[in-house]
Amino acid sequence: MATQPHLQVEPGDVNSVALLPGDPDRVERIASRCADTVEVAENREYRVVNGTYEGVPVTICSTGIGSPSAAIAVEELANAGLVTDRDYDVVVDLRVVCNDCGRDYTVADLFEQGGCDCE
């Protein structure tokens, strides 16, 4: 299969475990916790880095903003061999971080208490 148009990856470029942060800057933050990191590609809002975390080869790929760009990233990672011959469930852990104090909340907790404690 040819090089994917957005991620600029091809078969053999990605590992079987992937972490998908939205912001490309988070790729570097996650990669800093890995060993043997190698930047595979960078194009527009997409940045792809391979590394090893606790002995497990991982691919870290930013997805940009919103569902459409995330769908492109997942589809192109699949085309490059990330997802093979099985069905998978996708689990999203959405957290909210207060820009004023840096406190971290689940969305449900933030709504239940009506905002951040620092207000």
Backbone torsions as a table, in degrees:
resi	resn	phi	psi	omega
1	MET	NA	148.8	-176.0
2	ALA	-75.2	169.3	174.5
3	THR	-59.9	134.2	-179.9
4	GLN	-70.9	135.6	-170.1
5	PRO	-66.8	-31.4	-176.9
6	HIS	-96.8	-48.6	-178.6
7	LEU	-77.9	-22.0	-177.6
8	GLN	62.1	37.5	175.8
9	VAL	-117.1	161.6	177.4
10	GLU	-139.6	170.2	-179.5
11	PRO	-52.1	135.5	-178.1
12	GLY	96.7	-12.8	-178.5
13	ASP	-85.3	-18.1	-174.2
14	VAL	-119.1	152.4	177.8
15	ASN	-89.3	172.7	-176.6
16	SER	-82.1	-7.4	174.8
17	VAL	-119.0	130.7	-179.1
18	ALA	-130.6	142.9	172.0
19	LEU	-112.2	133.6	-172.0
20	LEU	-124.4	78.1	173.7
21	PRO	-74.3	156.2	178.6
22	GLY	-74.7	-56.1	-174.0
23	ASP	-74.6	128.3	178.2
24	PRO	-58.1	-28.8	178.5
25	ASP	-67.2	-25.9	178.2
26	ARG	-71.3	-23.0	177.8
27	VAL	-59.0	-45.6	179.8
28	GLU	-64.5	-39.0	179.2
29	ARG	-63.3	-41.8	178.8
30	ILE	-70.4	-43.7	-178.6
31	ALA	-61.6	-28.8	179.9
32	SER	-65.0	-16.2	177.9
33	ARG	-94.2	-0.7	-178.4
34	CYS	-106.5	163.4	174.3
35	ALA	-103.3	160.1	172.7
36	ASP	54.1	44.4	-177.4
37	THR	-77.8	142.4	177.8
38	VAL	-139.8	126.4	175.0
39	GLU	-75.2	123.9	-177.2
40	VAL	-90.1	-43.9	-177.1
41	ALA	-162.6	157.4	172.6
42	GLU	-149.2	125.2	-178.5
43	ASN	-155.3	120.6	-178.5
44	ARG	54.4	-125.9	-179.0
45	GLU	-83.8	2.7	-175.7
46	TYR	-102.8	129.5	173.7
47	ARG	-133.4	130.8	-176.1
48	VAL	-123.7	124.5	178.9
49	VAL	-130.8	137.6	172.7
50	ASN	-104.6	148.6	177.1
51	GLY	-164.5	-172.1	178.6
52	THR	-127.9	128.7	177.4
53	TYR	-120.8	117.3	-178.2
54	GLU	50.0	43.0	176.9
55	GLY	83.6	-2.9	-178.0
56	VAL	-103.5	123.4	176.1
57	PRO	-66.9	128.8	-179.4
58	VAL	-129.1	153.1	170.1
59	THR	-114.5	133.3	177.9
60	ILE	-114.0	122.1	-174.7
61	CYS	-134.9	120.7	175.6
62	SER	-70.9	152.2	-178.1
63	THR	-114.8	-4.1	-178.5
64	GLY	75.5	-161.0	-175.7
65	ILE	-99.3	126.5	170.8
66	GLY	90.7	167.5	-177.4
67	SER	-65.5	-40.7	-178.6
68	PRO	-59.7	-44.1	-179.8
69	SER	-72.2	-31.6	175.5
70	ALA	-65.6	-40.0	178.3
71	ALA	-63.1	-39.4	177.0
72	ILE	-61.4	-46.0	-178.8
73	ALA	-60.7	-47.0	-178.8
74	VAL	-64.7	-43.2	179.5
75	GLU	-62.6	-44.4	-178.2
76	GLU	-72.2	-33.2	172.9
77	LEU	-63.6	-40.5	177.1
78	ALA	-62.3	-43.2	178.6
79	ASN	-62.8	-27.8	180.0
80	ALA	-88.1	1.2	173.6
81	GLY	107.7	4.2	-179.8
82	LEU	-64.5	-49.8	-179.4
83	VAL	-102.2	128.7	-175.9
84	THR	-111.0	-119.6	-167.5
85	ASP	-96.3	29.4	-178.8
86	ARG	-130.5	165.5	168.9
87	ASP	-90.3	146.0	-179.4
88	TYR	-132.0	149.0	168.6
89	ASP	-96.5	143.2	177.2
90	VAL	-106.8	126.1	179.2
91	VAL	-111.9	126.2	179.7
92	VAL	-112.6	125.7	176.8
93	ASP	-108.3	97.9	-177.3
94	LEU	-92.7	126.4	178.9
95	ARG	-126.8	155.5	179.9
96	VAL	-119.3	132.4	178.2
97	VAL	-115.5	126.4	178.7
98	CYS	-68.9	127.4	179.2
99	ASN	-69.3	-23.7	-178.1
100	ASP	-80.8	-45.9	-174.3
101	CYS	-115.0	-13.4	179.4
102	GLY	83.6	3.2	179.3
103	ARG	-66.5	144.1	-173.9
104	ASP	-109.3	131.7	-178.5
105	TYR	-133.5	152.5	162.9
106	THR	-75.4	158.3	179.9
107	VAL	-60.5	-43.3	-179.3
108	ALA	-60.6	-45.2	179.9
109	ASP	-62.2	-41.8	-179.0
110	LEU	-63.6	-43.2	178.7
111	PHE	-67.8	-41.3	-179.0
112	GLU	-59.7	-40.0	-177.7
113	GLN	-93.0	-0.8	173.6
114	GLY	77.8	20.5	178.1
115	GLY	133.8	-176.1	-178.3
116	CYS	-76.8	150.7	177.8
117	ASP	-63.7	-23.2	-175.2
118	CYS	-77.6	-9.2	-178.1
119	GLU	-75.9	NA	NA
